[in-house]
Amino acid sequence: MKEIKLSQNKVALVDDEDFEYLNQFKWYALKKPNTYYAVRHIRLANGKQTLIQMHRVILNVPKGMETDHKNQNGLDNRRINIRICTKSENGMNRNSYKNSSSRFKGVSWCKRDKIWRAQLEYKRKVKNLGCFLSEREAALTYDKKAIEVFGEFAKLNNEV
C-alpha cells in the first residue's frame, strides 16, 4: 500500500501496483458531506474540463455504474476496499442519517407509542420489521434482515 499526496493535507491510499500510474497526475481532495474523494481534472474531446474520481480510474468503471467504498472512506482506494456496483447497491452501504432519532441504521423512535421501530428500505419500499422495547434489539433485527436482503452490501450497526 502506498499514499498519494492530495490537496488539503490529505492522502489517498492505493495498492502498490496502481501507484506509479496514478502518481503521475495531480490529484485533489474533494470534500463531500461524509468523506473526501481524490479527484483530478481531465479535458474532454469537446475541450471542456470535468472531474474524474481516482476510484473510478482504478476500476475502469463503465458509464452508468457506480463505485462503493466498503469502509465509507473515500480516500481508501485500495482494490480490496472498492467495488463496482449499481446505484441501488451503493445506497445499501450508506450510514444512518445524521438527524435520525437513533444512533443505529434502520432504527427510529416512535414518540406516539414510546417504542423503537426497525425498518428497511429496499427498491423504494419501506418494510416494517417490528417494534421493540430496546434500541439495541431493533438494531439487531435490522442487521439480520439487511444481511438477508443486501448481502455483501449490507451496512451493519457495528456498535450493537
C-alpha positions in Angstrom: 0.0 0.0 0.0 1.2 3.5 -0.9 0.0 7.1 -0.3 -0.6 9.7 -2.9 -0.5 13.3 -1.7 -3.6 15.4 -2.3 -4.5 19.0 -1.5 -5.8 20.0 2.0 -3.1 17.8 3.6 -4.9 14.6 2.7 -3.6 11.4 1.2 -5.2 8.7 -0.9 -4.4 5.0 -0.2 -3.7 2.9 -3.2 -2.3 -0.5 -4.0 1.4 -0.7 -4.9 0.5 -1.9 -8.5 -1.6 1.3 -9.1 0.7 3.8 -7.5 3.1 4.5 -10.4 0.3 5.2 -12.9 -1.8 7.3 -10.6 1.0 9.3 -9.1 2.0 10.9 -12.4 -1.2 13.1 -12.1 -2.0 16.0 -9.8 -4.9 14.8 -7.5 -7.0 17.0 -5.3 -9.1 16.2 -2.1 -12.7 16.9 -2.8 -14.9 17.3 0.4 -18.3 15.7 0.3 -20.8 15.6 3.2 -19.5 12.3 4.7 -16.0 11.9 3.3 -13.3 13.2 0.9 -12.6 11.8 -2.6 -9.4 12.0 -4.7 -10.2 13.8 -8.0 -8.4 15.4 -10.9 -9.3 17.5 -13.9 -9.4 16.0 -17.4 -10.2 17.6 -20.7 -12.9 16.0 -22.8 -12.9 15.7 -26.6 -15.1 18.8 -26.9 -12.5 20.9 -25.0 -14.4 21.2 -21.7 -12.9 20.1 -18.4 -14.5 17.7 -15.9 -13.5 16.0 -12.7 -12.7 12.3 -12.6 -12.5 10.3 -9.4 -9.5 8.2 -8.6 -11.5 5.1 -7.6 -13.3 5.2 -11.0 -9.9 5.3 -12.8 -8.6 2.3 -10.8 -11.6 0.1 -11.5 -12.3 1.5 -15.0 -15.9 1.8 -14.1 -18.3 1.7 -17.0 -20.7 4.5 -17.6 -24.0 4.1 -15.7 -22.3 2.2 -12.9 -21.0 3.4 -9.5 -18.2 2.6 -7.1 -18.7 1.7 -3.5 -16.1 2.2 -0.7 -16.7 -0.7 1.6 -15.4 1.2 4.7 -17.0 4.5 3.7 -13.6 6.2 3.5 -13.5 7.8 0.0 -9.7 8.2 0.2 -9.1 4.5 0.7 -8.8 3.4 -2.9 -7.2 0.0 -2.4 -8.8 -2.6 -4.6 -9.8 -4.6 -1.5 -12.0 -1.6 -0.4 -13.6 -0.5 -3.7 -16.1 -2.4 -5.9 -18.3 -1.6 -8.9 -22.0 -1.5 -8.1 -25.3 -0.2 -9.1 -26.8 3.0 -7.6 -29.1 0.8 -5.5 -26.3 -1.3 -4.2 -24.3 1.8 -3.3 -27.2 3.1 -1.3 -27.3 -0.1 0.7 -23.9 0.6 2.2 -24.9 4.1 3.4 -24.7 5.1 7.0 -27.6 6.2 9.1 -28.9 9.7 8.6 -27.3 12.3 11.0 -30.7 13.7 12.1 -32.1 10.2 13.0 -33.7 9.7 16.4 -31.5 6.6 16.8 -27.7 6.0 16.6 -28.4 2.9 14.6 -29.2 2.5 10.9 -32.8 1.3 10.2 -34.0 2.2 13.7 -36.2 5.1 14.8 -38.0 6.2 18.0 -41.8 6.2 17.7 -42.9 9.1 20.0 -46.6 8.2 20.0 -46.1 4.6 21.1 -42.8 5.2 23.0 -41.2 2.3 21.3 -38.3 1.6 18.9 -39.2 0.7 15.3 -36.9 -1.2 12.9 -37.4 -0.6 9.2 -35.6 -1.4 6.0 -35.9 0.4 2.7 -35.4 -1.7 -0.5 -36.4 -0.8 -4.1 -38.1 2.4 -2.9 -40.4 0.4 -0.5 -40.2 0.6 3.3 -40.6 -2.7 5.1 -41.6 -2.5 8.8 -39.5 -5.1 10.7 -41.3 -4.6 14.0 -41.4 -2.6 17.2 -39.1 -3.2 20.2 -38.6 -2.1 23.7 -34.9 -1.6 23.3 -33.0 0.3 20.6 -30.4 -2.5 20.5 -33.0 -5.2 19.8 -34.4 -3.1 16.9 -30.8 -2.7 15.5 -30.1 -6.4 15.7 -33.3 -7.1 13.9 -32.4 -4.6 11.2 -28.9 -6.1 10.8 -30.3 -9.6 10.4 -32.7 -8.5 7.6 -30.1 -6.3 5.9 -27.8 -9.3 5.5 -30.6 -11.3 4.1 -31.7 -8.6 1.6 -28.5 -6.7 0.8 -25.9 -9.4 1.2 -22.3 -8.2 0.9 -23.5 -4.6 0.5 -25.3 -4.5 3.9 -24.2 -1.7 6.2 -24.5 -3.1 9.7 -24.7 -1.4 13.0 -21.2 -2.1 14.4 -21.8 -0.9 17.9 -24.7 -3.4 18.6 
